[in-house]
Amino acid sequence: MKRIIAALLLAISSLSVPALAANSVEAGAPPEVAANAPDRHVVVPGDTLWGIARTFLKDPFRWNELWQINPDQIKNPHRIYPGQVIVLDRSGAQPRLRIEGEGEPAMEKLPPRIRETSLAQQIPAIPQQAIEPFLIRPLVVDEVAVDTAPRIVAVQDGRVLAGNGDTIYAVNLDKAGGKKWQIYRPGVALKDPDTGEVLGYSAEVVGSAVLLREGDPAALRITASKNEIGKGDQLAPEPKSDIFSYPLHPPKKPISARIVGIAGDAPNAGRYSVILISRGRADGVELGDVLALYRPGETMTDRHKGVVRDLATPEERFGLIYVFRVFDRISYALIMESDRPAGQGDVVRTP
């Protein structure tokens, strides 16, 4: 399964991407329209909010700024549906985006080759297939959770190991956790590259279980297992996987982080690769945040006519990432655009 996912991400990452701006967005500057932006775009199944935003804007994460100029047209700029026609209105002092028509959004009949899609199926913010395997399986736990998380204390019939369909017994199960649980094993420490502080521990999800009976210990039935499960393995509530409600926007506060991991243990990451960054919920990171990738500057020694100076080249922006899962001190993000491979230690900042 891991090989299939890796192959999918590698294939997607080979797609060409537009060149990226070398500098951050100038504070207070209005959103800049893309060089070849069309006057209108018919939304079709398979579109993403990011893709449409990139069609119209140089910086796609500033999408909602053009909608805010026209708030009566559509209440939520992140809810776009197949069949709607998005128009770039250039008639005013500043361009704006709107849905074609007045009142209810006008609908354009799709070509016969495209299957009719219900309006309830709004387009996602980013390609679902790129992050779907990571919405539930990746897990980061902090040091407190490692010590206090629910854990398996016994397997049915006194066995040592359990598999799919077996009953297990766990202590410290929080009733607020619901019926569905992940089973995991803590892994390596994830450290802040700048301070050396342990931000959390990666965890291998080895299976899932459903609650059968509350108590201490509580009884659960294993519904899926990737590896053999046994005493000492820990549990966490299974998160919901819903990417449709994730808007794209710059962070609400300045964020400065570094890449601390790459999914799949690859040495480098390209477009549509999943990375881990060294900031999370406690640092103000939110779902849908768009951050910029920077390559750290290089230090050098300049010797000229007997004068020796230590110099450093400036950081260079080379990509954009989209945060799709947030833990307390660590976040998962998808590389949306990249001019070069990203690696551990690269800088992540507010664009």
Secondary structure as GFF3:
##gff-version 3
##sequence-region A 1 351
A	DSSP	alpha_helix	2	13	.	.	.	ID=ss1
A	DSSP	beta_strand	40	42	.	.	.	ID=ss2
A	DSSP	alpha_helix	49	56	.	.	.	ID=ss3
A	DSSP	three_ten_helix	60	62	.	.	.	ID=ss4
A	DSSP	alpha_helix	63	68	.	.	.	ID=ss5
A	DSSP	beta_strand	85	89	.	.	.	ID=ss6
A	DSSP	beta_strand	96	99	.	.	.	ID=ss7
A	DSSP	alpha_helix	128	131	.	.	.	ID=ss8
A	DSSP	three_ten_helix	132	134	.	.	.	ID=ss9
A	DSSP	beta_strand	139	141	.	.	.	ID=ss10
A	DSSP	alpha_helix	143	148	.	.	.	ID=ss11
A	DSSP	beta_strand	151	155	.	.	.	ID=ss12
A	DSSP	three_ten_helix	156	158	.	.	.	ID=ss13
A	DSSP	beta_strand	161	162	.	.	.	ID=ss14
A	DSSP	beta_strand	167	171	.	.	.	ID=ss15
A	DSSP	three_ten_helix	175	177	.	.	.	ID=ss16
A	DSSP	beta_strand	180	191	.	.	.	ID=ss17
A	DSSP	beta_strand	198	213	.	.	.	ID=ss18
A	DSSP	beta_strand	218	225	.	.	.	ID=ss19
A	DSSP	beta_strand	229	230	.	.	.	ID=ss20
A	DSSP	beta_strand	234	237	.	.	.	ID=ss21
A	DSSP	beta_strand	256	262	.	.	.	ID=ss22
A	DSSP	three_ten_helix	263	265	.	.	.	ID=ss23
A	DSSP	beta_strand	274	277	.	.	.	ID=ss24
A	DSSP	three_ten_helix	281	283	.	.	.	ID=ss25
A	DSSP	beta_strand	290	295	.	.	.	ID=ss26
A	DSSP	beta_strand	299	304	.	.	.	ID=ss27
A	DSSP	beta_strand	307	312	.	.	.	ID=ss28
A	DSSP	beta_strand	316	326	.	.	.	ID=ss29
A	DSSP	beta_strand	331	338	.	.	.	ID=ss30
A	DSSP	beta_strand	347	349	.	.	.	ID=ss31
###
